Amino acid sequence: MPKTVLYGISNCDTVRKARKWLTANGIDFSFHDLRKEGLDEKQLKCWVRELGWETLLNKRGMMWRKLPDKQKENLDEKKAIAIMLAEPAIIKRPLLDTGKKRHVGFSEGEYKQLFK
């Protein structure tokens, strides 16, 4: 099975819960800190194709509220990708990449389904 990667930021409570669950369930994974390590444009575009930019862009968080209104206006895929590349911490988290499937957010039930 391909190596599982968990993307997020280390001080996020939901990311911590996901990491704890993966470790407790013996899932071999690595952690990619979006704030420290950034994000590859090609990879982000693949995620957008698979999940949709609306799913990936966190409009509820502090990073979104900090954005100038001008950046939020007339939002489309191209603008959303530019925002996420400039501020990777604005991506909803955690983003789990099992190598076969990508999943946004953490729910114990959904993780159990992904790893059965």
Secondary structure, DSSP 4 states (H G I P E B T S, - for coil): -PPEEEEE-TT-HHHHHHHHHHHHTT--EEEEEHHHH---HHHHHHHHHHH-HHHHB-SSSHHHHHS-HHHHTT--HHHHHHHHHH-GGGB-S-EEE-SS-EEES--HHHHHHHT-
